[in-house]
Amino acid sequence: MLSLCGMAAAASLSFGQAILIPNSSPDALWALDPDTGDVITTIPLTFTSTPINAIDGPNGTILLSDQVNDTIFQLDAGGNLIGNYITAPIDNIRGIHRFPNGIVAGATSTGMYAWDTAGDIRTEFIDGDFFDVNFVNNLVIGTDIDDDNVQAYNFGLTLVGETTPGGVDFPEQCALVRDPVTGQPLLAVASFTPDTVYFFSVSGNLVSSFPILGGASGRGVIQLTSGNLLVADSSNGIVEYLFDGTFVRTIATGTSFRYLELSRNFQP
């Protein structure tokens, strides 16, 4: 069973400059208001092929994973290319996340990878086919489409818990959220194949779920300051829901929006 012990202490939400989400067709980086979800700006990306995940990097930069170019690009705070962040290509990079000593990334069947803060590879340390990784209270959380489940590893890279294999078909982005009514910290997972957003407790139990509008395949998920959720899917675009899954509105239409991340570095 997945165990996120201590997650409640880490789950207080703090918000930054913008929510960043790549659009891989056409290639662009979108910035959204973290309070309302409204579009702030869009930045064309002429150097990418399939951008997936944009996160805050070292020294006020932005890091952008590219699934087809097999790399992580480093951008300045305005979204302009600085260069490659990693020193060697890694096949099929998807979700990336900062952790205390560097960056961890989910990739194809070759597994998770970690880099130090200079972008030099540290290790390929977990076997699997990970679409996203997150770092919650000293645990590395991975969504594994090999086993169709969510896994938790300690900082020593030992598996300490997982949801039932096959219980979350094709999980993509995972995000720490809080139930706006109960205050309960939960792990939200956008699932691609069953067109669903799942919520798991800190002990790994399934708490609830809701279907994505029109049966579209889920990709990204994040919580606004209002407590509502933004979900990126394969046909509607970026959609705002109440926490119970009630449709609120469509923020942007499109078929290729990816993962949603809060950025404190971004300065349009």
C-alpha positions as CSV (number, residue, x, y, z in Angstrom):
1,M,0.0,0.0,0.0
2,L,1.2,3.5,-0.8
3,S,2.3,5.4,2.3
4,L,2.9,9.1,2.4
5,C,3.3,9.4,6.1
6,G,3.9,13.0,7.2
7,M,2.3,14.3,4.0
8,A,-0.1,16.4,6.0
9,A,2.7,18.6,7.3
10,A,4.0,19.1,3.7
11,A,0.6,19.7,2.2
12,S,0.0,23.4,3.0
13,L,-0.4,25.0,-0.3
14,S,1.7,28.1,-1.2
15,F,1.4,29.8,-4.5
16,G,3.8,31.6,-6.8
17,Q,3.9,33.7,-9.9
18,A,2.1,31.4,-12.4
19,I,1.0,28.0,-13.4
20,L,3.0,26.8,-16.3
21,I,1.7,24.2,-18.9
22,P,3.4,23.2,-22.2
23,N,1.3,22.8,-25.3
24,S,3.0,20.4,-27.7
25,S,0.9,21.3,-30.7
26,P,1.8,24.0,-31.5
27,D,4.8,24.1,-29.2
28,A,4.3,26.8,-26.7
29,L,4.5,27.5,-23.0
30,W,1.3,28.8,-21.4
31,A,1.2,30.7,-18.1
32,L,-2.0,30.7,-16.1
33,D,-3.1,32.7,-13.0
34,P,-2.8,30.5,-10.0
35,D,-5.8,32.1,-8.4
36,T,-8.3,32.0,-11.3
37,G,-6.8,29.8,-14.0
38,D,-7.1,32.6,-16.5
39,V,-4.4,32.8,-19.2
40,I,-1.6,35.3,-18.5
41,T,0.5,34.8,-21.6
42,T,1.7,32.2,-24.2
43,I,5.3,31.9,-25.3
44,P,6.1,30.1,-28.6
45,L,8.8,27.4,-28.3
46,T,10.7,27.1,-31.5
47,F,13.3,24.7,-30.2
48,T,11.1,21.9,-28.8
49,S,9.4,18.9,-30.3
50,T,7.1,17.5,-27.6
51,P,7.4,19.6,-24.4
52,I,5.8,17.9,-21.4
53,N,6.7,19.5,-18.1
54,A,8.0,22.9,-17.0
55,I,9.2,23.4,-13.5
56,D,11.4,25.9,-11.6
57,G,15.1,25.3,-12.0
58,P,18.2,26.5,-10.2
59,N,19.1,30.2,-10.1
60,G,15.7,31.5,-11.1
61,T,15.5,29.5,-14.3
62,I,12.8,27.2,-15.8
63,L,13.4,23.6,-16.7
64,L,11.4,22.1,-19.6
65,S,11.3,18.3,-20.4
66,D,11.0,17.3,-24.0
67,Q,9.8,13.7,-24.7
68,V,10.9,13.5,-28.4
69,N,14.2,15.5,-28.1
70,D,15.0,13.3,-25.0
71,T,16.3,16.2,-23.0
72,I,15.6,18.9,-20.4
73,F,16.0,22.4,-21.7
74,Q,16.9,25.3,-19.4
75,L,15.1,28.6,-20.0
76,D,15.4,32.0,-18.4
77,A,12.6,33.4,-16.3
78,G,10.9,34.8,-19.4
79,G,10.8,31.5,-21.2
80,N,13.8,32.1,-23.5
81,L,16.2,29.3,-24.3
82,I,19.5,29.1,-22.4
83,G,20.5,25.7,-23.5
84,N,20.3,22.0,-22.5
85,Y,20.3,21.3,-18.8
86,I,21.3,17.7,-18.9
87,T,24.5,16.4,-20.3
88,A,23.2,13.2,-22.0
89,P,20.0,12.2,-23.8
90,I,17.5,10.2,-21.9
91,D,14.9,8.4,-23.9
92,N,11.3,9.6,-23.6
93,I,11.6,12.0,-20.7
94,R,8.2,13.1,-19.3
95,G,7.5,14.4,-15.8
96,I,10.4,16.1,-13.9
97,H,10.6,17.4,-10.4
98,R,13.1,19.1,-8.1
99,F,14.3,17.4,-5.0
100,P,16.9,18.4,-2.4
101,N,20.1,17.4,-4.4
102,G,19.0,18.0,-7.9
103,I,16.3,16.9,-10.4
104,V,14.5,13.6,-10.8
105,A,12.8,12.6,-14.0
106,G,10.4,9.8,-15.2
107,A,11.2,8.2,-18.5
108,T,10.3,5.2,-20.6
109,S,11.1,1.5,-19.6
110,T,14.6,2.6,-18.7
111,G,13.1,4.1,-15.5
112,M,13.7,7.1,-13.3
113,Y,16.8,9.2,-13.6
114,A,18.4,11.8,-11.2
115,W,20.7,14.7,-11.9
116,D,22.7,16.9,-9.6
117,T,22.1,20.6,-9.5
118,A,24.7,21.1,-12.3
119,G,22.8,18.9,-14.7
120,D,25.3,16.0,-14.5
121,I,23.6,12.6,-14.3
122,R,23.8,10.9,-10.9
123,T,22.1,7.6,-11.5
124,E,19.4,5.6,-13.2
125,F,17.9,4.3,-10.0
126,I,14.4,2.9,-10.4
127,D,13.2,0.5,-13.1
128,G,9.8,1.1,-14.6
129,D,7.9,3.2,-17.2
130,F,7.2,6.4,-15.3
131,F,5.1,9.2,-16.7
132,D,5.5,11.5,-13.8
133,V,7.5,11.9,-10.6
134,N,6.9,14.1,-7.6
135,F,8.7,14.7,-4.3
136,V,6.6,14.8,-1.2
137,N,8.0,14.9,2.3
138,N,11.2,13.0,1.5
139,L,9.4,10.5,-0.7
140,V,9.8,10.2,-4.4
141,I,6.3,9.5,-5.9
142,G,6.1,7.9,-9.4
143,T,3.2,7.1,-11.7
144,D,4.2,3.8,-13.4
145,I,2.4,2.7,-16.5
146,D,4.2,-0.7,-16.5
147,D,2.4,-1.7,-13.3
148,D,-0.5,0.8,-13.7
149,N,-0.1,2.1,-10.2
150,V,1.5,4.8,-8.1
151,Q,4.7,4.1,-6.2
152,A,6.5,5.7,-3.3
153,Y,10.3,5.5,-2.7
154,N,12.3,6.8,0.2
155,F,15.4,8.9,-0.2
156,G,17.5,5.8,-0.1
157,L,15.6,4.7,-3.3
158,T,13.8,1.8,-1.7
159,L,10.2,1.1,-2.5
160,V,8.2,1.8,0.6
161,G,4.6,1.6,-0.7
162,E,2.4,1.4,-3.8
163,T,-1.2,1.3,-4.8
164,T,-2.6,-2.0,-6.1
165,P,-0.9,-2.9,-9.4
166,G,-3.4,-2.4,-12.2
167,G,-5.5,-0.2,-10.0
168,V,-4.7,3.1,-11.9
169,D,-4.6,2.4,-15.6
170,F,-2.0,4.6,-17.4
171,P,-1.5,7.2,-14.7
172,E,0.1,10.5,-15.9
173,Q,0.6,13.6,-13.7
174,C,0.3,13.3,-9.9
175,A,-0.1,16.4,-7.7
176,L,-0.5,17.1,-4.0
177,V,-3.9,18.7,-3.3
178,R,-6.1,19.5,-0.3
179,D,-9.8,18.8,0.0
180,P,-11.3,22.3,0.4
181,V,-14.1,21.1,2.7
182,T,-12.3,18.7,5.0
183,G,-8.7,20.0,4.7
184,Q,-7.5,16.5,4.0
185,P,-4.3,16.3,2.0
186,L,-4.6,14.0,-1.0
187,L,-2.6,12.8,-4.0
188,A,-4.5,13.6,-7.2
189,V,-3.6,11.5,-10.3
190,A,-4.8,12.2,-13.8
191,S,-5.3,8.9,-15.6
192,F,-5.0,8.7,-19.4
193,T,-6.8,5.4,-20.3
194,P,-9.9,5.4,-18.0
195,D,-10.4,9.1,-18.4
196,T,-10.5,9.7,-14.7
197,V,-9.0,11.9,-11.9
198,Y,-8.3,9.8,-8.8
199,F,-7.7,10.9,-5.2
200,F,-5.7,8.9,-2.8
201,S,-5.2,9.3,0.9
202,V,-1.8,9.6,2.6
203,S,-2.0,5.9,3.4
204,G,-2.7,5.1,-0.3
205,N,-6.4,4.3,-0.1
206,L,-8.6,5.4,-2.9
207,V,-10.8,8.2,-1.5
208,S,-12.8,9.3,-4.6
209,S,-12.6,9.9,-8.3
210,F,-14.4,11.7,-11.1
211,P,-14.7,11.2,-14.9
212,I,-13.1,13.7,-17.2
213,L,-15.5,15.6,-19.4
214,G,-16.5,13.8,-22.5
215,G,-14.4,10.7,-21.8
216,A,-11.2,12.6,-22.7
217,S,-7.8,11.1,-21.6
218,G,-6.3,12.8,-18.6
219,R,-2.8,14.2,-18.6
220,G,-2.2,17.0,-16.1
221,V,-3.8,18.1,-12.8
222,I,-3.2,21.0,-10.4
223,Q,-5.2,22.8,-7.7
224,L,-6.0,26.5,-7.8
225,T,-6.1,28.7,-4.6
226,S,-9.9,28.5,-4.8
227,G,-9.7,24.8,-4.2
228,N,-10.9,24.1,-7.7
229,L,-8.9,21.8,-10.0
230,L,-7.5,22.4,-13.5
231,V,-7.2,19.2,-15.6
232,A,-5.5,19.0,-19.0
233,D,-6.8,16.3,-21.3
234,S,-6.4,15.0,-24.8
235,S,-9.4,16.6,-26.4
236,N,-11.0,19.4,-24.3
237,G,-7.9,21.3,-23.5
238,I,-7.6,22.8,-20.0
239,V,-10.8,22.5,-17.9
240,E,-11.7,23.8,-14.5
241,Y,-13.7,21.5,-12.2
242,L,-15.0,21.8,-8.7
243,F,-13.2,19.4,-6.3
244,D,-16.1,16.9,-6.7
245,G,-15.7,16.9,-10.5
246,T,-18.5,19.3,-11.4
247,F,-17.6,21.1,-14.6
248,V,-16.9,24.8,-14.2
249,R,-15.5,26.1,-17.5
250,T,-13.0,25.4,-20.3
251,I,-9.9,27.6,-19.9
252,A,-8.3,26.8,-23.2
253,T,-9.2,24.4,-26.0
254,G,-6.7,22.0,-27.7
255,T,-5.5,18.4,-27.8
256,S,-1.9,18.7,-26.7
257,F,-1.8,20.4,-23.3
258,R,0.5,18.5,-20.9
259,Y,1.4,18.9,-17.2
260,L,0.5,21.8,-14.9
261,E,3.1,23.2,-12.5
262,L,3.3,26.1,-10.1
263,S,6.2,28.4,-10.8
264,R,7.7,31.1,-8.6
265,N,10.5,31.9,-11.1
266,F,8.5,32.7,-14.1
267,Q,8.5,36.5,-14.9
268,P,6.6,37.2,-18.2
